[in-house]
């Protein structure tokens, strides 16, 4: 198959997927999402999940309160990123419940799962920007794909989001990702995640690969978004210092179990052997 054929096939697949999503959403409307419920934004209840012979989660339960930032810590393979996949509905548990806004996503129609996702923003580990798209088109991607907003309104929202992450729109709108520093890519990725003003933000290793100064900048930005947008956030990270700085609470996973849940000060004071070993 030639490159042109591959591009055509890829374009057709994207079109078909978009049409499936729009049909599934039905009459929700371009800006619709499910209303905020009461109680925790996210509830994970007694989750078990295995891939083949490998058990990833063994009865994990945790909650994310409204307006809270919760960091999920743990060693490699502890199940941190799996938690994000479960919340996004990309993976279903073998047993247990994943409740978003009070609804168990394993037992609601796809249409409602998609509506719930409209309340989420995802910040990927390596920013995951589209290399061939400008900053403007990267940040506007969700609005172009999932709304019928006029271009003038999309541009206003993109500029507003870039301002929010402390980037000068006039200086970066037309740049490609290859022209950005690592910290700028992270901020563009965050701008893309918040352009539709979600109620829940999910971060996958937001400070990975950054120098200490840029790490502090990203941490400050996470706290700024929590305060200014009143979002609830789950941050998967291996960076203990960052987790303690940005979090109301931290969760520590160990061999598929929840080894600790509480405030950073409580974690430092814990006498649990694994917690103390992890902190060292």
C-alpha positions, -999 to 999 in steps of 0.1 A, spaced: 0 0 0 14 34 -10 17 64 13 -11 81 -5 -33 51 0 -25 49 37 -33 86 41 -67 81 24 -74 50 45 -65 68 77 -87 98 67 -117 76 60 -113 57 93 -112 90 112 -143 102 94 -162 69 102 -152 71 138 -164 107 141 -197 97 125 -201 68 150 -195 91 179 -219 117 166 -246 91 161 -240 77 196 -244 112 211 -277 115 194 -295 147 204 -271 157 232 -261 188 212 -227 203 205 -221 217 240 -241 192 260 -227 172 289 -243 154 318 -251 177 347 -228 176 378 -241 152 404 -237 153 441 -210 136 461 -176 126 447 -167 133 411 -150 99 408 -156 68 428 -137 36 423 -152 8 443 -134 -26 450 -118 -28 415 -103 -60 403 -85 -62 369 -63 -87 353 -45 -90 320 -40 -127 313 -22 -142 343 -12 -108 356 -34 -91 382 -31 -53 380 -57 -42 406 -68 -62 437 -98 -45 453 -88 -9 449 -112 18 462 -107 55 462 -127 87 457 -121 122 442 -139 150 459 -151 181 441 -124 208 437 -97 184 449 -64 174 434 -55 137 441 -21 124 431 -17 86 425 18 74 433 34 40 429 63 21 414 64 9 377 36 -15 370 16 -6 401 -15 2 381 -13 40 381 -20 45 344 -46 18 345 -66 39 369 -68 67 342 -79 42 315 -107 29 338 -119 65 345 -119 73 307 -138 41 301 -111 27 278 -108 -3 301 -135 -20 320 -128 -38 354 -132 -75 359 -153 -66 389 -161 -35 410 -175 -1 400 -161 30 382 -186 58 390 -184 92 374 -208 119 386 -226 90 404 -230 68 373 -213 34 369 -198 37 334 -199 -1 329 -237 0 331 -247 30 311 -252 33 273 -222 45 252 -241 78 246 -239 86 283 -202 75 286 -194 99 257 -214 127 275 -194 120 306 -161 123 287 -172 158 276 -166 168 312 -130 155 312 -97 169 300 -67 146 295 -31 158 297 -8 132 283 27 123 295 46 136 264 19 163 256 9 141 226 6 171 203 -1 165 166 33 171 150 18 184 117 -7 208 133 0 243 146 -5 252 182 -38 268 172 -51 237 155 -38 214 184 -57 234 210 -88 238 188 -89 201 179 -116 191 203 -138 221 194 -133 214 156 -141 177 160 -170 178 185 -188 211 181 -203 233 154 -190 265 169 -181 293 145 -144 297 139 -144 331 156 -157 316 188 -132 287 186 -104 312 182 -116 332 212 -116 300 233 -81 290 221 -66 324 229 -83 323 263 -69 289 270 -34 298 260 -36 329 282 -47 307 310 -15 286 308 7 317 306 16 315 269 14 345 246 -11 336 219 3 360 193 37 344 196 28 307 196 -5 302 176 13 295 143 42 275 157 45 237 152 53 214 181 89 210 169 94 247 175 84 245 212 104 238 243 95 208 265 77 231 290 58 249 263 46 216 248 33 206 282 15 240 286 0 236 251 -12 201 260 -29 215 291 -45 243 271 -59 217 248 -73 198 278 -91 228 292 -103 245 261 -138 230 265 -138 238 303 -141 203 317 -150 196 353 -124 168 357 -87 169 346 -66 138 343 -28 142 342 -4 114 332 31 122 345 28 160 338 63 167 350 81 138 334 114 147 317 113 184 328 140 203 345 134 215 381 124 251 371 100 240 345 86 213 368 78 240 394 61 261 366 39 231 357 30 225 393 21 261 398 -1 259 367 -19 228 380 -27 246 412 -38 277 393 -63 257 372 -77 241 403 -83 275 418 -95 295 388 -115 268 370 -127 250 401 -117 217 385 -112 183 402 -79 166 392 -63 132 393 -25 133 387 -6 101 380 30 107 388 62 92 401 74 127 413 69 127 451 79 163 455 55 175 429 27 153 443 32 168 478 32 203 464 0 202 443 -22 176 461 -49 177 487 -45 140 491 -22 113 477 -29 76 470 -1 50 469 -5 18 450 16 -13 457 13 -46 439 -23 -39 429 -34 -27 464 -40 7 479 -11 10 504 -20 45 516 -46 73 512 -44 106 529 -28 140 530 9 145 523 16 153 559 0 120 569 20 101 544 53 116 558 42 106 593 31 71 584 47 42 601 38 17 574 69 -1 562 62 2 525 52 38 527 85 46 545 105 26 520 88 43 491 95 78 505 131 69 510 
